[in-house]
Amino acid sequence: MQYNNIIKFLDLPDIIATEIISTEDRYIFIAEAKKNHIVCPQCGNITNKIHDTKWQNIRDIPIRGKLVIIRLLKKRYRCPYCHKRGIPEKYESIDKYARKTKRFDKYIAKETVSKDYSKVARENGLSYTAVNNAVKKVVDPLIKQQISKLSQLKAISIDEFAVLKRHKYGVSITDPINRELIDILPTRKKDDLIDYFNCWEDEQRRQIQSISMDMWRPFKAVADVAFTHAKIVIDKFHLVTLMNRALDEVRKQVQQTVNNHQRRKFFQSRLLLQKRAEELTDEEHEKLIELFELSPALEKAWELKEEFRDLLQLDDVKEATRALKRWYKEVIKSKLMPFYQVKKIIQRWEEKILNYFKTKITNGFAEGINNKIKLIKRIGYGVPNVMNLRRRVFNAMLSY
């Protein structure tokens, strides 16, 4: 019974434990392979003749907060038929030449999702390099597997993120339909992105029907070159951001014309003004009414922002086109320069904006990835190496 409990405690498919030694900080399993024979790789015969043996310590996942060491008796065999010697055992749960189980590498990779590498290394008695190598071993095959899904893509989203703010930027490529991360790129330069997409097979690029992006011109230039048949779709969340910035600019202009007490009111309401109308509480609604009584211009700016948000909720592209024309007229009548400037931007990108009503794809999932990247950078105290950041993002996103 005790022998069976030791086997269950270790719970590896191809290794059997015969004894367990418990110390203050670790469990040591005395173990060997379950099979006592191998197939000769040279002649194909089965042999159980042992050539030599050696003991080797293998790290495994912790149990009840203690380190786990498997003291494994490794055997090499000889073949009596073809006389080949030194044939090593193969293990399902341990890679060749490895001193760790496969599940230990996965455990370490999962630990790095919520902790920085140095902390994981300290907690598990490993070096920083050992943690980094474990993540590479687990995550790199998953990245290849994910990129192999390119043949199933119908749409992509392109969005940038800051590696080092105002100095270094990367790009996330996502599938907005199935909400999956496709790749993380170390650069947002137009020529580099074109080279990357040109590495995709022609058939893969031809099947992309739509590309969601913000209004950064290099992204459009990349799409025009690499995806000639795809519709460019301007992400609606970036449009809402444009409206909020224009509204905030009007608030700042009004704020400069009032007394100190009123100025404080306007400043304290900057986030309230950007809330959706349907999310306002009665108390918040009353606060806005007070502001609008002080400034009809701010009231009009808020209405323009809300009207544009309502426009984005429409289902029909023709109805949206008509609503957009009406919105243009309201902007002209308002004589609010920040919204007039936004109007010019929207007119310049109008066709791509209206493509949203045909495809209904956005950069929403990509923005979620970017938020996760910010969290990973915070956990890792900044991750300036984009390839390491790429692994950490995939590690956080993919299941294994």
C-alpha atoms as one frame of an Amber mdcrd trajectory, in Angstrom:
protein
   0.000   0.000   0.000   2.797   2.461   0.920   4.621   1.567  -2.320   1.467
   2.350  -4.377   1.012   5.659  -2.546   4.570   6.698  -3.437   3.868   5.943
  -7.118   0.661   8.018  -7.045   2.426  10.841  -5.203   5.024  11.182  -7.984
   2.389  10.711 -10.714   4.623  10.438 -13.805   3.582   8.094 -16.646   6.955
   6.445 -17.340   8.825   6.684 -14.034   8.198   4.587 -10.954   9.248   5.700
  -7.460  10.376   3.050  -4.992  11.154   5.260  -1.999  10.551   8.826  -0.761
  12.813  10.774   1.562  11.336  13.856   3.239  13.558  16.609   4.642  12.743
  20.047   6.001  12.700  21.723   2.601  12.405  18.958  -0.008  11.078  15.576
  -1.091  13.548  13.179  -2.714  12.049  10.361  -4.796  14.237   7.323  -5.518
  13.014   6.232  -8.938  13.654   4.383 -12.181  11.952   3.829 -15.531   8.797
   1.693 -15.487  10.005  -0.345 -18.471  12.911  -2.713 -17.970  13.659  -3.139
 -21.669  14.109  -1.083 -24.849  13.937  -1.569 -28.603  17.368  -1.541 -30.232
  17.498   1.418 -32.662  19.914  -0.477 -34.908  18.323  -3.902 -35.406  14.823
  -3.401 -33.935  15.012  -6.261 -31.428  13.895  -5.943 -27.812  16.627  -6.200
 -25.210  16.713  -6.120 -21.409  20.486  -6.514 -21.071  21.879  -3.634 -19.013
  25.191  -2.121 -20.156  25.645   0.341 -17.272  23.730   2.570 -14.845  24.126
   5.974 -13.201  22.158   8.128 -10.778  20.954  11.569 -11.858  18.992  14.244
  -9.986  15.947  15.606 -11.848  13.933  18.653 -10.700  10.146  18.295 -10.579
   7.226  20.539  -9.592   7.065  21.477  -5.880   4.747  19.571  -3.562   3.222
  21.322  -0.530   5.737  24.149  -0.798   8.773  21.834  -0.816  11.295  21.324
  -3.613  11.038  17.941  -5.353  14.107  16.026  -6.531  13.789  12.764  -8.441
  16.909  10.686  -7.915  16.603   8.691 -11.093  18.504   5.484 -11.843  19.298
   5.840 -15.533  20.141   2.666 -17.420  21.906   2.084 -20.718  21.356  -1.218
 -22.543  23.289  -3.480 -24.872  21.830  -5.523 -27.693  22.829  -9.239 -27.772
  21.719  -9.501 -31.419  23.716  -6.742 -33.141  26.077  -6.043 -30.198  25.286
  -2.339 -30.070  26.147  -0.918 -26.653  25.283   2.111 -24.561  21.660   2.446
 -25.778  20.028   5.053 -23.466  16.515   4.902 -22.089  14.002   7.399 -23.486
  11.522   9.149 -21.200   8.157  10.611 -22.084   8.261  13.028 -19.136  11.912
  14.192 -19.478  13.627  15.675 -22.537  16.926  14.183 -23.685  19.856  15.480
 -21.585  17.443  17.551 -19.431  17.755  17.790 -15.644  14.114  18.846 -15.252
  10.800  17.181 -16.032   8.691  18.674 -18.838   5.967  19.550 -16.364   8.501
  21.463 -14.240   9.311  23.676 -17.256   5.575  24.306 -17.716   5.219  25.097
 -14.021   8.055  27.657 -14.231   6.563  29.216 -17.384   3.177  29.605 -15.666
   4.816  31.181 -12.612   6.335  33.921 -14.815   2.875  35.061 -15.944   2.335
  36.857 -12.631   5.924  37.254 -11.377   9.175  38.590 -12.769  11.861  36.069
 -13.776  14.196  36.981 -10.904  11.529  36.279  -8.285  10.618  32.924  -9.876
  14.329  32.034  -9.956  14.784  32.873  -6.252  11.671  30.960  -5.165  12.707
  27.810  -7.041  16.451  27.845  -6.469  17.220  28.449 -10.147  19.277  30.942
 -12.124  17.646  33.703 -14.195  18.948  31.939 -17.330  17.316  28.651 -16.300
  13.935  30.402 -15.937  14.370  32.154 -19.284  15.282  28.847 -20.981  12.257
  27.108 -19.447   9.946  29.799 -20.849  11.587  29.500 -24.283  11.236  25.717
 -24.281   7.533  25.853 -23.408   6.366  28.955 -25.269   8.303  28.912 -28.579
   6.508  25.763 -29.884   3.172  27.363 -28.914   4.061  30.494 -30.888   4.872
  28.392 -33.970   1.589  26.552 -33.533  -0.301  29.847 -33.288   1.379  31.348
 -36.362   0.496  28.175 -38.285  -3.163  29.290 -38.040  -2.540  31.974 -40.688
  -4.304  29.831 -43.279  -7.583  30.246 -41.331  -7.474  34.047 -41.071 -10.155
  36.207 -42.708  -9.317  39.474 -40.948  -6.493  40.984 -38.925  -6.024  43.920
 -36.561  -2.820  45.951 -36.430  -2.108  48.012 -33.329   1.029  49.541 -31.868
   2.213  49.490 -28.271   5.030  51.236 -26.458   8.058  49.160 -25.495   9.806
  52.295 -24.255   7.455  55.269 -24.409   8.351  57.900 -27.030  11.425  55.875
 -28.033  10.595  52.303 -29.026   7.356  50.760 -30.314   6.204  47.303 -31.260
   3.115  46.036 -33.087   0.558  43.389 -32.164  -1.131  41.390 -34.935  -4.423
  39.836 -33.850  -7.433  37.999 -35.244 -10.425  40.245 -34.398 -12.994  37.606
 -35.350 -11.718  34.650 -33.301 -10.036  36.975 -30.779  -6.604  35.379 -30.941
  -3.082  36.770 -30.835  -1.216  36.065 -34.077   2.154  37.715 -33.517   4.116
  40.441 -31.756   6.548  42.428 -33.921   9.557  44.422 -32.646   9.022  47.412
 -34.943   6.285  49.623 -36.379   8.354  50.896 -39.333   6.516  50.657 -42.647
   9.255  48.820 -44.573   9.775  46.292 -41.760   6.043  45.548 -41.606   5.847
  45.131 -45.386   8.803  42.708 -45.279   7.081  40.755 -42.501   3.764  40.406
 -44.338   5.532  39.585 -47.597   6.862  36.487 -45.827   3.271  35.217 -45.659
   2.245  33.031 -48.559   0.359  34.816 -51.360  -2.755  32.727 -50.709  -2.731
  33.661 -47.017  -2.567  37.372 -47.837  -5.261  37.120 -50.533  -7.759  35.533
 -48.136  -7.561  38.488 -45.701 -10.795  40.370 -46.376 -10.463  43.243 -43.890
  -7.814  44.935 -41.750  -8.662  46.957 -38.649  -6.275  49.757 -37.643  -6.035
  53.273 -36.313  -5.453  56.292 -38.531  -1.684  56.070 -38.558  -0.693  56.471
 -42.209   2.172  53.924 -42.273  -0.334  51.186 -41.338  -2.508  52.159 -44.307
   0.556  52.152 -46.559   1.430  48.637 -45.373  -2.117  47.404 -46.045  -2.164
  48.979 -49.534   1.030  47.122 -50.469   0.639  43.755 -48.696  -3.166  43.281
 -48.760  -4.403  44.806 -52.006  -7.802  43.036 -51.872  -8.627  43.791 -48.218
 -10.938  46.485 -46.857  -9.227  48.893 -44.473 -11.387  49.451 -41.394 -10.715
  52.324 -39.013 -11.153  51.155 -35.448 -14.189  52.773 -33.847 -12.547  53.011
 -30.417  -9.901  55.329 -31.844 -12.705  57.492 -33.233 -14.284  57.716 -29.776
 -10.868  58.740 -28.431 -10.753  61.519 -31.052 -14.154  62.782 -29.888 -13.118
  62.734 -26.244  -9.962  64.696 -27.030 -11.939  67.314 -28.951 -14.421  67.580
 -26.067 -11.577  67.957 -23.580 -10.024  70.683 -25.740 -13.297  72.623 -25.624
 -13.387  72.150 -21.835  -9.879  73.572 -21.522 -10.794  76.564 -23.688 -13.896
  77.296 -21.594 -11.934  76.766 -18.383  -9.628  79.654 -19.265 -12.557  82.102
 -19.440 -14.159  81.518 -16.010 -13.260  82.403 -12.409 -11.172  80.198 -10.137
 -14.121  78.509  -8.416 -15.771  77.615 -11.729 -12.432  76.580 -13.214 -12.078
  73.965 -10.480 -15.554  72.636 -11.334 -14.666  72.253 -14.997 -11.343  70.575
 -14.198 -12.911  68.108 -11.753 -15.530  67.154 -14.362 -13.067  66.224 -17.133
 -13.597  62.454 -16.697 -17.335  62.836 -16.084 -17.740  64.563 -19.454 -16.258
  61.538 -21.209 -18.645  59.025 -19.639 -21.361  57.572 -21.835 -24.716  59.250
 -21.362 -26.411  55.955 -20.447 -23.845  55.316 -17.703 -24.453  58.600 -15.862
 -26.094  58.485 -12.456 -28.764  61.050 -11.548 -26.222  62.937  -9.458 -23.692
  63.011 -12.307 -26.374  64.158 -14.715 -27.151  67.072 -12.403 -23.477  68.041
 -12.289 -23.353  68.143 -16.084 -26.462  70.346 -16.222 -24.722  72.809 -13.869
 -21.689  72.898 -16.155 -23.777  73.328 -19.284 -25.611  76.277 -17.733 -22.206
  77.923 -17.322 -21.094  77.015 -20.854 -23.504  76.291 -23.755 -20.399  75.660
 -25.931 -19.374  72.748 -23.695 -22.919  71.410 -23.823 -22.815  71.450 -27.617
 -19.418  69.738 -27.616 -20.778  67.004 -25.321 -23.790  66.543 -27.607 -21.521
  66.203 -30.660 -19.507  63.547 -28.856 -22.669  61.626 -27.899 -24.201  61.945
 -31.379 -21.083  60.442 -32.907 -21.163  57.591 -30.386 -24.813  56.936 -31.310
 -23.815  56.925 -34.967 -21.319  54.116 -34.280 -24.124  51.942 -32.883 -26.001
  51.867 -36.209 -26.151  48.608 -38.183 -26.746  49.824 -41.727 -23.974  51.533
 -43.706 -26.438  53.755 -45.622 -28.063  54.917 -42.407 -24.616  55.551 -40.924
 -23.615  57.588 -43.986 -26.693  59.790 -43.627 -26.077  60.216 -39.893 -22.466
  61.188 -40.582 -23.558  63.894 -43.057 -25.934  65.285 -40.421 -23.103  65.238
 -37.887 -20.870  67.236 -40.259 -23.573  69.921 -40.492 -23.929  70.064 -36.703
 -20.162  70.521 -36.352 -20.187  73.420 -38.832 -23.108  75.052 -36.998 -21.340
  74.644 -33.624 -18.293  76.693 -34.731 -16.182  74.664 -32.297 -12.687  74.518
 -33.774 -11.555  71.245 -32.040 -14.542  69.409 -33.555 -14.043  71.125 -36.901
 -10.502  69.696 -36.968 -11.837  66.237 -36.079 -14.404  66.584 -38.858 -11.608
  67.131 -41.396  -9.815  63.998 -40.194 -13.003  61.936 -40.416 -13.796  63.213
 -43.898 -10.289  62.247 -44.992 -10.819  58.677 -43.725 -14.576  58.469 -44.329
 -14.595  55.454 -46.657 -12.433  53.434 -44.234 -14.580  54.498 -41.288 -17.772
  53.436 -43.042 -16.184  50.027 -43.746 -16.740  49.312 -40.051 -20.501  49.118
 -40.687 -19.850  46.484 -43.373 -17.434  44.319 -41.388 -18.121  45.139 -37.687
 -14.492  44.387 -36.785 -12.558  46.529 -34.311  -9.227  46.688 -32.508 -10.976
  45.893 -29.226  -9.162  42.584 -28.704  -5.845  44.163 -29.767  -6.359  46.921
 -27.171  -6.875  44.184 -24.590  -3.537  42.680 -25.643  -1.898  46.086 -25.243
  -3.292  46.381 -21.711  -1.863  42.948 -20.950   1.503  44.099 -22.331   1.426
  47.070 -19.934   0.749  44.692 -17.045   3.567  42.349 -18.114   5.975  45.299
 -18.361   4.940  46.399 -14.867   5.437  42.891 -13.442   8.820  42.580 -15.166
   9.905  46.112 -14.217  10.049  46.942 -17.918  10.866  44.405 -20.656  13.016
  46.267 -23.223  13.806  43.140 -25.258  10.798  42.781 -27.584  11.426  39.080
 -28.266  11.314  38.343 -24.528   8.212  40.510 -24.263   6.713  38.551 -27.178
   7.245  35.273 -25.316   5.794  36.686 -22.120   2.661  37.911 -23.914   2.100
  34.562 -25.640   2.783  32.817 -22.339   0.026  34.859 -20.706  -2.405  34.398
 -23.600  -2.063  30.732 -24.562  -3.085  27.682 -22.564  -0.946  24.560 -22.170
